[in-house]
Amino acid sequence: MYHPYFRGKQFELLTIRELAPLLAESGFVPIVEPVREGLNGLKRALEAVCNAGGKVIVIVNPNYGDHSVDGASISEFLGDEYGDSESVSAGILLSSDMTVEDAVACYTAHEAHNPVLVHAGFTIPKALAARMADRLPSLSHVFLEEHAKILYRRHFESGGGIIIRDGFRKVRNADYPDVEEFSDLHVTYNQLGMDGFGDFLVVGDVYSEGGGPAYAVAIHLTFIDPDNDDVMYIYHFVSDTKDTPADPAGKFAQALRKLIEKLDSGTSHILDTSAIREFRVLHEKGHFPGLGYIKKLSMKHHVETLAQYLR
């Protein structure tokens, strides 16, 4: 049903590990695009998902990061560690620079790993559908909405379909509004003829190797508004200080105070998740855990919110 799309940085993989039991229980299937050369963190995340009885899709030909030129080490890793596992599927990323021959070759090389086609800018869908016509009925498809409009998707209607929307609008932290719409796919994916939906959590599809100095600190939290057709919105709690990279701990305290005030107002619609309870503990202790940890809590809250809503 829900397919959160993670890039395989440290805190993304830690989020998967911590959420593995919930992901499995809810029937959520994470998609992981490894972006770091070392695969130990990925291995621990996959072990957590498999031990919990869940499933996961691993992109074997990433667009970004250390494996963007050659994903052979990922393929070798999956073959060595998960050669007979039905829990781990190989995701074939169909990007704009691939030919039909490239796509078929990548599929064939990973046929033993229940391959899933991830449509991400591929430009010749009709030719690929014709080439793989005998396989399409048994294939699953993930469509990145921005790159796979209705005319594109109709070539692959015989297989299952998951639609992924990037609901996170990436701007400078200082420029975020207090609240804005995130997505309605959790409500509308069936009307779109899809079997499930996904997103890039509260990180977005825009990839960067590392953040610059934090002139402003922002905490991003999603919520579902029952008064507006259950559309999901996102709060941006931004620090008051925005003109210097100094004192990230102080700026986090400013943003966290705004979050706690909104929670205590009783009008936020933010669900009480384990991540929210941890934010409260951080506020009580006056502790700054680091920007990566804050992002992990926001991602965790997002998944927990959807799990509660879809239960």
Sequence and secondary structure as in RCSB ss.txt:
>XXXX:A:sequence
MYHPYFRGKQFELLTIRELAPLLAESGFVPIVEPVREGLNGLKRALEAVCNAGGKVIVIVNPNYGDHSVDGASIS
EFLGDEYGDSESVSAGILLSSDMTVEDAVACYTAHEAHNPVLVHAGFTIPKALAARMADRLPSLSHVFLEEHAKI
LYRRHFESGGGIIIRDGFRKVRNADYPDVEEFSDLHVTYNQLGMDGFGDFLVVGDVYSEGGGPAYAVAIHLTFID
PDNDDVMYIYHFVSDTKDTPADPAGKFAQALRKLIEKLDSGTSHILDTSAIREFRVLHEKGHFPGLGYIKKLSMK
HHVETLAQYLR
>XXXX:A:secstr
 EEEEEE SHHHHHHHHHHHHHHHHHT   EEE  SS  HHHHHHHHHHHHTT  EEEESS SSGGGSS  HHHH
HHHHHHHTT SSEEEEEEEETT  HHHHHHHHHHTGGG  EEEEEB S HHHHHHHTTTTGGG EEEEEGGG  H
HHHGGGTTSEEEEEE       GGG  SEEEEE HHHHTTTTT SEEEE TTT S   SS    SS EEEEEEEE
TTTTTEEEEEEEE S  S SS HHHHHHHHHHHHHHHHHHT S     HHHHHHHHHHHHT    HHHHHHHHHH
HHHHHHHHHH 
